[in-house]
Amino acid sequence: PRQPKPPGIHGSAVVDPSAVVGMGSHVGAFSVIGAQVQIGSGCTIHPHVVIYDDVQIGDGCELHSGAVLHPGARLGRGCVVHSNAVVGSEGFGFVPTASGWRKMPQTGLVVLEDGVEVGCGSTIDRPSVGETRIGAGTKIDNLVHVGHGVTTGKGCALAAQVGIAGGARLGNGVILAGQVGLANKAVMGDRSIASSKSGIHGEVGAGEVVSGYPAIPNRLWLRCSAAFNKLPELTKAIRQLEKGRTP
């Protein structure tokens, strides 16, 4: 295991006077900590981390180099945010007008409950109102995007390149394999699973396993996939039948 960093604030770090850094926490070189930030005890802030104003970080969290926490981010205890991940960035909120796209203010919160881990280069957006919430113990791989207003239950696992559109809801223990996409306001029930590259529209029930685009029950998808390779032969046979010949 890695040796813990010594407590203290590096001389090159920039810490707003109103920020509170808890006992035993380490703030690395060239990190920036904004106004009204609260950092719990025993946290490790590696070099070149940026924490905007009004961020709260629970005890025992670790932020790796290049991580960015935007205003209103709330981290529970024991969270880990890996390099170049962004928590609390503005949601994709634009309204079409006669003169072009109008940007809607995104003033909500992003809440990471206890024990959440966010992989390198992943982004979790804040909504215009309310919150985006990641349930306790959820693990997020690299290059995952979680849109504004999304809610996940506890103990979910999101593999690399998953994309979740705004307002989607995940129950407890949901597993999304690599490159799964969830449409706006899609719902995944407790313990449901989506295999790689699945596209989810609507609702997936508790305990269901789905595959494909649009996603269908996994067993049906396997049968369809097996039949797909036989389509040239089946097409030839049908044409011969149409001509009155036996295939």
C-alpha positions in Angstrom: 0.0 0.0 0.0 1.0 3.6 -0.6 2.6 5.4 2.3 0.3 8.2 3.6 1.3 11.8 2.8 2.5 13.9 5.7 0.0 16.3 7.1 0.3 19.9 6.0 -0.1 22.4 3.2 2.6 22.7 0.6 4.1 26.2 0.3 3.1 26.6 -3.4 -0.6 25.7 -2.8 -3.1 28.5 -2.8 -5.7 28.2 -0.1 -8.4 30.8 0.4 -8.4 32.2 4.0 -12.0 31.2 4.5 -11.3 27.5 3.6 -11.1 24.9 6.4 -8.6 22.1 6.1 -9.1 19.3 8.6 -6.6 17.8 10.9 -4.1 15.4 9.4 -4.9 16.4 5.8 -2.3 16.9 3.1 -2.5 19.5 0.4 0.0 19.1 -2.4 2.0 21.5 -4.5 0.3 24.0 -6.7 -3.2 22.9 -5.6 -5.9 25.6 -5.4 -8.6 25.7 -2.8 -11.4 28.3 -3.1 -13.5 30.2 -0.6 -15.8 28.5 1.9 -14.3 25.1 1.1 -14.5 22.5 3.9 -12.1 19.6 3.8 -12.4 16.9 6.5 -9.7 15.2 8.4 -7.2 12.8 7.0 -7.7 13.8 3.4 -5.0 13.7 0.7 -5.0 16.4 -2.0 -2.3 15.6 -4.5 -0.5 18.3 -6.6 -2.4 20.4 -9.1 -5.9 19.7 -7.8 -8.4 22.6 -8.2 -11.3 22.9 -5.7 -13.7 25.7 -6.5 -15.7 27.7 -3.9 -18.3 26.2 -1.7 -17.1 22.6 -1.9 -17.4 20.1 1.0 -15.2 17.1 1.3 -15.6 14.4 4.0 -13.0 12.7 6.1 -10.5 10.4 4.4 -11.0 11.5 0.8 -8.3 11.4 -1.8 -8.1 13.7 -4.8 -5.4 12.8 -7.4 -3.5 15.2 -9.6 -5.6 17.2 -12.0 -8.9 16.5 -10.4 -11.3 19.4 -10.4 -14.3 19.9 -8.0 -16.7 22.7 -9.2 -18.9 24.8 -6.9 -21.5 22.9 -5.0 -19.7 19.5 -5.1 -20.3 17.4 -1.9 -18.1 14.4 -1.2 -18.9 12.0 1.6 -16.3 10.0 3.6 -13.6 8.0 1.9 -14.3 9.1 -1.7 -11.5 8.9 -4.3 -11.4 11.1 -7.4 -8.7 10.1 -9.9 -6.6 12.3 -12.2 -8.4 14.7 -14.5 -11.9 13.7 -13.3 -14.3 16.6 -13.0 -17.1 16.6 -10.4 -19.8 19.3 -10.5 -19.2 20.7 -14.0 -22.1 22.6 -15.6 -24.8 20.4 -17.0 -25.6 20.5 -20.8 -28.5 22.9 -20.4 -29.3 24.9 -23.5 -32.6 26.1 -24.9 -33.1 26.9 -28.6 -34.2 30.5 -29.4 -34.6 32.5 -32.5 -31.2 33.9 -32.0 -29.5 30.6 -31.2 -28.9 28.5 -28.2 -29.5 30.1 -24.8 -27.5 28.8 -21.9 -29.5 27.9 -18.8 -27.8 28.5 -15.4 -26.8 25.2 -13.7 -26.9 26.0 -10.0 -27.6 22.5 -8.5 -25.3 20.2 -6.5 -23.4 17.1 -7.2 -23.3 14.7 -4.2 -21.0 11.7 -3.9 -22.0 9.6 -1.0 -19.5 7.7 1.2 -17.0 5.5 -0.6 -17.6 6.6 -4.2 -14.6 6.3 -6.5 -14.4 8.2 -9.8 -12.0 7.1 -12.5 -9.6 9.2 -14.6 -11.2 11.6 -17.0 -14.7 11.0 -15.9 -17.2 13.8 -15.6 -20.3 14.3 -13.3 -22.5 17.3 -14.2 -24.5 19.4 -11.9 -28.2 20.2 -12.8 -30.0 23.5 -13.1 -31.9 22.8 -9.9 -31.8 19.9 -7.4 -28.8 17.5 -7.4 -26.9 14.8 -9.2 -26.4 12.0 -6.7 -24.0 9.0 -6.8 -24.9 6.4 -4.2 -22.6 5.1 -1.5 -20.0 2.6 -2.6 -20.5 3.2 -6.3 -17.4 2.7 -8.5 -17.0 4.7 -11.7 -14.4 3.7 -14.3 -12.3 6.0 -16.5 -13.9 8.2 -19.2 -17.5 7.9 -17.9 -20.0 10.8 -18.3 -22.8 11.2 -15.8 -25.3 13.9 -16.9 -27.2 16.5 -14.9 -29.8 15.3 -12.5 -28.8 11.6 -12.6 -29.3 9.5 -9.5 -27.6 6.2 -8.8 -28.3 3.8 -6.0 -25.8 2.2 -3.7 -23.0 -0.1 -4.9 -23.4 0.5 -8.6 -20.5 -0.2 -11.1 -20.1 1.9 -14.3 -17.4 0.6 -16.7 -15.3 2.7 -19.1 -17.0 5.0 -21.6 -20.5 4.7 -20.2 -22.7 7.7 -20.9 -25.7 8.5 -18.9 -28.1 11.3 -20.1 -29.7 13.8 -17.8 -32.4 12.6 -15.4 -31.7 8.9 -15.7 -32.1 6.8 -12.5 -30.2 3.7 -11.4 -31.3 1.5 -8.6 -29.0 -0.3 -6.1 -26.3 -2.6 -7.4 -26.7 -1.8 -11.1 -23.9 -2.8 -13.5 -23.3 -1.0 -16.7 -20.6 -2.6 -18.9 -18.3 -0.7 -21.2 -19.8 1.9 -23.6 -23.4 1.5 -22.4 -25.6 4.5 -23.1 -28.7 5.6 -21.2 -31.1 8.0 -22.8 -32.7 10.9 -21.0 -34.7 9.8 -18.0 -34.1 6.1 -18.6 -34.5 3.8 -15.5 -32.4 0.8 -14.4 -34.0 -1.3 -11.6 -32.1 -2.7 -8.7 -29.4 -5.3 -9.6 -30.1 -4.9 -13.3 -27.2 -5.4 -15.8 -26.6 -3.9 -19.2 -23.9 -5.6 -21.3 -21.3 -3.7 -23.4 -22.6 -1.2 -25.9 -26.2 -1.6 -24.9 -28.5 1.4 -25.5 -31.2 1.9 -22.9 -34.5 3.7 -23.6 -37.3 3.5 -21.1 -37.2 1.2 -18.1 -35.3 -2.0 -17.3 -36.8 -4.0 -14.5 -35.1 -5.1 -11.3 -32.7 -8.0 -11.9 -33.0 -8.0 -15.6 -30.0 -8.4 -17.9 -30.2 -6.6 -21.3 -28.1 -6.3 -24.4 -28.0 -4.6 -27.8 -29.5 -1.5 -29.3 -32.2 -0.9 -28.5 -31.6 -3.1 -25.5 -33.6 -6.3 -25.3 -33.4 -9.3 -22.8 -30.0 -10.8 -23.0 -31.2 -14.3 -23.9 -33.2 -13.0 -26.8 -30.3 -10.9 -28.0 -28.0 -14.0 -28.0 -30.5 -15.8 -30.2 -30.8 -12.9 -32.5 -27.0 -12.6 -32.7 -26.7 -16.3 -33.6 -29.4 -15.9 -36.3 -27.7 -12.8 -37.8 -24.8 -14.9 -39.1 -27.2 -17.2 -40.9 -29.0 -14.4 -42.7 -27.2 -14.8 -46.1 -28.1 -18.5 -46.2 -31.7 -17.8 -45.1 -32.1 -15.1 -47.7 -30.8 -17.4 -50.5 -33.2 -20.1 -49.4 -36.1 -17.8 -49.4 -35.3 -16.5 -52.9 -35.1 -20.1 -54.2 -38.5 -20.9 -52.5 -40.0 -17.8 -54.2 -38.8 -19.2 -57.5 -40.4 -22.5 -56.8 -37.2 -24.4 -56.3 -36.2 -26.5 -53.3 -33.2 -24.9 -51.6 
